[in-house]
Amino acid sequence: MVAADLGISLPTVTQNLNYLRECGLIFNAGEFESTGGRKANMLSIVPEARLAVGMDVTQTHVSVVLTDLKLNILDSVKTHVLFRDADDYYEMLANHVRMILEKNEVDPEKFLGVGISLPAIVNERENTSSYSKVIDIPDDFYVQMQKKLPYPVRLFNDANAAGWTELQARGKLQPMVYLSLSNSVGGAVLMNRVYTGRNWRGGEFGHMTIVPNGKECYCGRRGCLNAYCSARVLSDYTDGDIRQFFYEMKATGNRGYRRAFEDYMQYLALAVNNLRMCFDCDVVLGGMVGACMEDYIEEFKKIVKKLTPFENSAEYVKICSFRTEPSAVGAALYFVDDFVRQM
């Protein structure tokens, strides 16, 4: 099967597989069910053969994860700290990387690099940010981090990183739109890879106009989806804790919370329906709110269903399956994906 898929001879495949096995990169994971002849060997990558670090930098906290080649989170640390364009802040970020590597005794020969996700429009080829209003990321952010870390460093948009993680977690490379509902609204268009657009602004769903001349958005415009569907619309009721909002709404039946959430779903349904009309694929609700929607997804689907003229259900609306630091993991995923492709 491998030889046919790659278009090379069976002896060459065998030689290459033996080499990968000798390098400790793959192992025999068992056998496939027989289809009438000899059972085929099942090969799998050795997860710990290489490791990478992902970091999610936000306005109020920093999350750092250590992942293996199968995106298992081996260790993580989250620090609540306000973003500052200052040398001691960048040193703190670098220290988090050093500490997680030292704690886990990571062999430098097996370490791939550090990916950093940011709430900004990021040119991934040049490792630069061209637009950042959520936090004031300086032009030399990449330079500052690369100076402090003796490893390859790459920058990524946080929603693109989270969407890429979600696509890999699902195990099916099918078209998908990922809608990130965190303290700012973003997203990713995934057509086997992340579609970033000509100007690296693909998936900036938070700035779609939902209500003409509506509420003011942090971008300075009015009526953006971000003004109606960021996590803060709900979490402001519970001192910024979105999980507490959902807990209290369910446990106490707070009518004020319930009305706020119903309004939230109405605006979110408009966005989801628009995305369905544009891309005709699954729409995955991610971010902080998406991770809390499990008890309400059927109710939400009924709202969405009323908006489309083409379908009698809204089964294309999904809840994110990867809910633990998806942006940080997605930032590390760049190095994992690059390594696997070069194997």
N, C-alpha and C positions, 0 to 999 in steps of 0.2 A: 504493500500500500504506500509506504514512504517513497519507494523508488518510483512508482507510477506518478505520485503527486508532484515529485520534484523533477521528473523527467531525466533521471540518471540511472546508471546501471546498479543492479543489486550488489555486486562486489564493492562498488564505490560507497554505497550506503553502509554496508557492513563495516568497511574500513573506517568511515567517519564516526559511526556509532561506537566502535571500539575505542577510538581516540577520545571521544567525549566521556566514555565510561572510565578510561584510564585517568582522565583529568579530574574525575570526581564530580562531573556535572550532571550525569544521568545515572539511573539505576533501573534494574528490572523490577517492576511493580506488580508482577503477576502475569496472568495469561487471559486473553480474550476467550469468550465462549467459542467452541468449535462450530464451524459452518460446514463440516463434513470432512475436512482434511486436518492437517496438523494445526494445533492451536498456536495462534500468533502471540508473541511476547508483548506485554504491555510495558512500555517505557515511560518513565517520568523523570522530570527534572529534580535534582537534589536542591530542596528549597534553600538550605543554609550555605550553598556553594558561593553565593554572593549576597551582600547586604547593602541597603541604602537607607539614607535618612531623609524624611520629609518634614517640612516645617510650614505651619500655617500661621502667618502673621496677620493679626487683626488690630483694630483700634484699641481693644481692651484686654487682649490676652495673646499668648503665644503657645501653640501646641507643637510638640516635636515627637515623631514616631520613628522607630527603627523597624524596618520591614525586610523580609526575605524575598526570594524570587517568586513565591506564590502569594505575595502580599499579606502574609500573616504578620500581624503587629506583635513583635517580640518584646517591645518595651515602649513606653510613652511617658511624657511628662507635659503637664499643662500649667502655665504660670499666668496669673492675672496681673497684667502690667500694662499701663497705657503706652501707646506708641510714641516715641520721641526721636527726632532726628538728632541724635547725640552719640558720641563715641562710646560712652558707657552702655548705652542701649545695645549697640551693635556687638559690643564685647559680651554682653549678657547672652545674646543669641548664639554667639560662637561658643560660649561656655556650655550652653545647653547641649550643643552637638558633641563637644569634647567629653562631657560627663556621661552621656548616654553610650558613647563608644567605649569609654573606659570601664563603665559599670558592667557592660556586657562582653568585655575583653575581645573586642572585634579585631580580627587580624587585618592590618592595613592592606594586605595583598588581596583580601576578599571584599574590600569596601569600594563601592562604585562612585558615590558622590552625595551631594546635598541638594535637594530640590526645595525651593521656597515658593509657596503660594501667597499671592497678595490680592487684596480687593482693589484691583486696578486693571486698566487695559495694558497688557504686557506684550511687547514685541519679543517673542521667544527666540528669534534668530539672533537678535542683538542684545538680549537680556536688559532691556530698558522698559521703563513705564512711560507711556505717552499721555495718560489721563488718570488722575488719582484724586478724587474729592473726598472719599470716605476717610482715608488717612493721607497725610501729606508726605508721600514717598519722594525723597530727593532723587535727582538725576543720577547721583553716584551711589545709589543703594547697592547695586551689584558690585561695584568696585570696593565699597566698604566691606562687604561680606567676603569677597574673594581674598582681600588682603588678610583677613583674620583667620581664614580656614585653608589648610594645605590640601584641599580636595577640590574636585570639580564642583562648581556651583551653577545652578540654573534657576531662572525665575519663570513663574507661570501665573496666569489668572486663576483665582481661587475656584470659580465656578467651572471653568474648563477642566481643572484638575479633578474636581469632585465628579463631574460627568464622566470623565475617562475612567475613574475608579469604578463607578457604577456600571459602565458598559462591560468592563472586565469581570466584575463580580457576577454579572448575569450569565456570563459564559456563552452568550450568543451575540455575534457581531451583526446585529440588525439595527437599522436606522432608529434613532431615538432622540427625543428632545428632553434635556434635563433642565428643570426649573428650580433654581436654588433660592429657597425662601429663608434667608438668614437676616442679619441686621441690615443688610442691603440685598436687593433682589438682583440676581444674575442668572446665567444659564449657559448651556452648551448645546450645540447642534452636533450630533454624532452620526456620521455616515461611515462606519467602520473606523474612522479616525475623527478627531475633533476638527470641525470646520471653523476656522478662525476668521475667515473673510479676508478681503484685500487689505484692510487696515487694522486687522487684529481685533475688530469689534463685533465679530460674529457671536450671536447669543446674548447680546446686551439687552435682554428682555425687560429688565427693570426700567428701561426708559421708553418703552412703548406707551403711547398715550392711551389711557383707559377712560379718562374723564376730561374732555376738552375744558381748558381753563379751570381745572380742579385744584386739588391741594398742591401746595408747593413741594417740590422734590429738592433734595440736597444739591442737585445739579443746577438749580436755579430756574428750571422750567416748571410748568404746572400740569397736573393730571397724569404724571408718570405712574406706572404700575408700582414702582417702589414706594410711592407715598401712600398706597392703599394696602400693599401686601408684604411689606417687610415684616420680619418677626417682631419688630419693636411696636408695631400697631397693636399687638396683643400683649407682648411682654412688659410694656410700660405699666400695665395694670398690676404687675407683680414684681416691681423693682428690677426689671430686666431678666427675670427668670422665666423662660418660655415653658419649661416643663412644669413649673409651679402654676402657671396660668391654666394649663390643660388639667392638671390635677385638681385645682380648686373648682374649675368649671364643672367637672364631672362629680366631684365628691360633695360639693355644697349646693349645686344647682343654682349658682349665682346668676341671676337673670341679666344683670348688666354685662357680665362676661359673655353670656350666651348671645346676647344681641350683637355685641362687638364681633363675635366669631361668625355669626350669620352674615353680617355685612361683609366681613372679610371673605367668606366663601363666595359671595355674589361677585365681587370684583375679581377674585381668583378664577372663577369659572369663565368670565369674559376672556381672560388671558389664555386659559387652557384651550378654549374653543378656537380662539384666533390661531394659536400655535398648531392645532390639529388641522385647521383649514389651510395653513401655509405648508406644512410638512407631511401631513397624512401618515403619521407614525405614532408610536406610543409617546405619551407625555408623562414623564416621571417627576413626581413632587419630591424634592430633596431639601437639603439645608435643615435648619433648626425646626421649622414648622413641619416640613415633610416627614421628619422622623417622629412626629407626634400625632400624625393624622390617621393612624390605623383604626381607631375606634369610630372615625367619622367619614371614612372613604366612601362607603356605600351611599351615605347621605349626600356627599359632595357629588358623586357621579350622577345622581338624580337631577341635581341643579344643572350640571353640564349638559346632560342629555336634552334638556329643554331648548338648548341654544342651537343645536345643529339640525339642518334640514335633511341630512343624509343618513343618519344612523338611529337605530332604536335603542341603543345602549351606549354607555361610555366606558366600556371595558378597557379601552386604550389608556385610561388614566391609571397610573400605577404609583405606588409608594416606593421610595428608595429602599433598596435591599441592603446597601452598605451604609451604616449609620454611625460608625465610629471614626471620627476624624477623616472624612473622605477627601478633603482638600489636601491635607498633609500627606496622606497615602498616595494621592494622585501625583503630587510633586515628586515623590520618591519613584513612582511608577515610570517616569521618563527614563531613569537610569536602568531600571529592571528591563523595560521593553527594549531599550537600545542594546543591552547586553545579550538578551535572548536572540534578538535578530542577527547578531554577529556571531553567534555560536556556530 
